[in-house]
């Protein structure tokens, strides 16, 4: 069971540009991903928006597996900055969790 952290999304937003709320959950991002990453960006971003910090941290390997190639972003009909969102999550994890 994950606890809800109501300020999680605000903390991630402070780390950079995070526009995951524009996601329409269409699935194009996962269809074009060359890595075939199991955890869809839309699901990961939804965790952030819902304040499920534990769920995001459980999937840190996925966050760091992304190549940041931009294929998902280039094909996103909603214009979600997916690669930048992943960078924001990495920055948050590095500063707040791993204290790098």
C-alpha positions in Angstrom: 0.0 0.0 0.0 1.4 3.4 -1.0 1.0 6.5 1.1 -0.1 9.7 -0.7 2.4 12.5 -0.5 0.3 15.6 -1.4 3.3 17.8 -2.1 5.2 15.2 -4.2 4.2 16.7 -7.6 5.2 20.2 -6.3 8.6 18.9 -5.3 9.1 17.3 -8.7 8.0 20.5 -10.5 10.6 22.5 -8.6 13.2 20.2 -10.1 12.3 21.3 -13.6 9.5 21.5 -16.3 6.9 18.9 -15.5 3.8 18.9 -17.6 2.5 15.4 -17.1 -1.0 16.6 -16.5 -1.4 17.2 -20.2 -1.1 13.5 -20.9 -4.2 12.0 -22.5 -3.2 8.4 -21.8 -3.3 7.5 -25.5 -0.3 5.1 -25.3 1.6 6.4 -28.3 4.7 6.9 -26.0 4.9 3.2 -25.2 4.2 2.2 -28.8 7.2 4.1 -30.2 9.7 3.5 -27.3 12.8 1.7 -28.6 13.5 0.3 -25.2 10.1 -1.3 -24.9 10.0 -0.1 -21.2 7.3 -2.0 -19.4 6.2 0.9 -17.2 4.5 3.4 -19.5 5.4 7.1 -19.0 1.7 7.8 -18.6 1.5 5.5 -15.7 4.7 6.8 -14.1 3.5 10.4 -14.5 0.1 9.6 -13.1 1.8 8.2 -10.0 3.5 11.6 -9.6 0.3 13.5 -10.1 -1.5 11.3 -7.5 1.3 11.8 -5.0 2.3 8.1 -5.0 6.0 8.8 -4.3 6.7 5.2 -3.2 5.4 3.8 -6.5 7.7 6.2 -8.4 10.7 5.3 -6.3 9.9 1.6 -6.7 10.4 2.1 -10.5 13.6 4.1 -10.3 15.3 1.6 -12.6 12.8 2.4 -15.3 13.3 6.1 -14.8 17.0 5.7 -15.3 16.6 3.2 -18.2 15.0 5.8 -20.4 17.4 6.8 -23.2 15.9 10.3 -23.4 15.8 9.8 -27.2 12.7 11.8 -27.6 10.8 9.4 -29.8 7.8 9.4 -27.4 7.9 13.2 -27.2 8.0 13.7 -31.0 5.0 11.5 -31.4 2.9 12.7 -28.4 -0.4 14.3 -29.7 -0.8 16.2 -26.4 2.7 17.8 -26.6 3.8 16.3 -23.2 7.5 17.0 -22.6 8.2 13.3 -21.7 11.9 13.4 -21.9 12.0 16.6 -19.8 9.6 15.0 -17.3 11.9 12.0 -16.9 14.8 14.4 -16.4 12.8 16.2 -13.7 12.2 12.8 -12.0 15.9 12.0 -12.2 16.8 15.4 -10.8 14.3 14.9 -7.9 15.7 11.5 -7.2 19.3 12.6 -7.3 18.7 15.6 -5.0 16.0 14.4 -2.6 16.4 10.6 -2.4 20.0 9.8 -3.3 21.3 13.2 -2.0 23.8 13.5 -4.9 
